[in-house]
Amino acid sequence: MANHKSAKKRVRQSERRNQVNRRNRSALRTAVKKLRAALAAGDKEAASTLLPKTVSLIDKSIQKGVLHANAAGRHKSRLTQSVNNLGR
């Protein structure tokens, strides 16, 4: 347990940041799951409407430090490719 005043403050701050990070990561994972479910069901219309929202959320997660830029690019590329190949 923290003994110093500054250490106690740091514990409070890290708990608050942890909650924010968990909320952002959870929202991102939920959006990706919804898109993948639409892809698995073969619903091109739903996947096409979910893709821009998911890509936007991925971009926001880069800025918030949830995802690394290269990992985010990889996710966006694979999801977009999956949606584009759905109609074939």
Secondary structure, 3 states (H helix, E strand, C coil): CCCCHHHHHHHHHHHHHHHHHHHHHHHHHHHHHHHHHHHHHCCHHHHHHHHHHHHHHHHHHHHCCCCCHHHHHHHHHHHHHHHHHCCC
